[in-house]
Amino acid sequence: MTSAHSPVSLPRTVMIGVGSMGGAILQGLRDPAVEIPRPITVTTSSASSASAFDGADDVVALSGEVDPDANRVAVRGAELVILAVKPWMVVDVAREISADLAPGAIVVSVAAGVQSERIEAELPGAQVVRAMPNTPSHIGCGVTGVAGGSTASDGAVETVRNLFETVGDVVVVREDQIDAVTAVSGSGPAYLFLYVEEMTAAALRMGFTEEQARVLVTGTVSGSAELLARSGESAEQLRKNVTSPKGTTEQAVFVLQDAKWGELFDRALAANVRRSEELAADD
């Protein structure tokens, strides 16, 4: 989404791990509109994953399978390091690169449930920032929550904001809010997809074919989301625009409201936050 923001300029950046989310971030960084020293260095665990970047002139991929010191080599001289590995690997990788990381380097973790202090303990002198992007980042429409740890300067947080603006919108929060970001936007796409699943199943039960149900539901959801994004009106107002007094929509809305959706969402988000806290305690 770089076109929706001011031109982005970033320092020399390295990414450790290029899985699903790492791949989305890398795609944003490779946008020609992003001013960043190239090639961008990434590391992967397997040689086959690294080979996917063969022939690329803007990415250099190092494989831990080929060179056990790939992560250490990659971070030397880097000003911004993205830890895009699985949560259970984050602390070990931080410990591994500690001796090779430049003083003052910004280290970004996208791992749920791993607190900054755990990473800071392994990386004295680094500026640790946590980020929680969501899957629409793959198409440049993501939302990312960013929180600086105790060692991160305002400038470091701003750099990370710029980083994630390459894949969507960014909200800067306190670290004690990052689990709530996970509950709302990080996991949020799953809630919407579940709604689509259930609406589609209900349409099938009403006698529509699978293709008819797909078009009716998917088109309605994507079109409504676009209307919300473009109109400038609140979701509440847009709902009222559809809901004529004593009309058909009103009757369906009454049924949904009787099911106490507010309480349901409170419980769902609380369960999400609780699981993040459990993961942090187990780590």
Secondary structure as UniProt FT lines:
FT   HELIX           2..4
FT   STRAND          13..16
FT   HELIX           20..29
FT   TURN            32..33
FT   STRAND          40..44
FT   HELIX           47..51
FT   TURN            52..55
FT   STRAND          59..63
FT   TURN            64..66
FT   TURN            68..69
FT   HELIX           70..75
FT   TURN            76..77
FT   STRAND          80..83
FT   HELIX           87..89
FT   HELIX           90..97
FT   HELIX           98..100
FT   TURN            103..104
FT   STRAND          106..109
FT   TURN            112..113
FT   HELIX           116..122
FT   TURN            124..125
FT   STRAND          127..132
FT   HELIX           135..139
FT   STRAND          142..148
FT   TURN            150..151
FT   HELIX           154..164
FT   TURN            165..166
FT   STRAND          168..172
FT   HELIX           175..177
FT   HELIX           178..181
FT   HELIX           182..186
FT   HELIX           188..205
FT   TURN            206..207
FT   HELIX           210..231
FT   HELIX           235..242
FT   TURN            245..246
FT   HELIX           248..258
FT   TURN            259..260
FT   HELIX           261..282
//
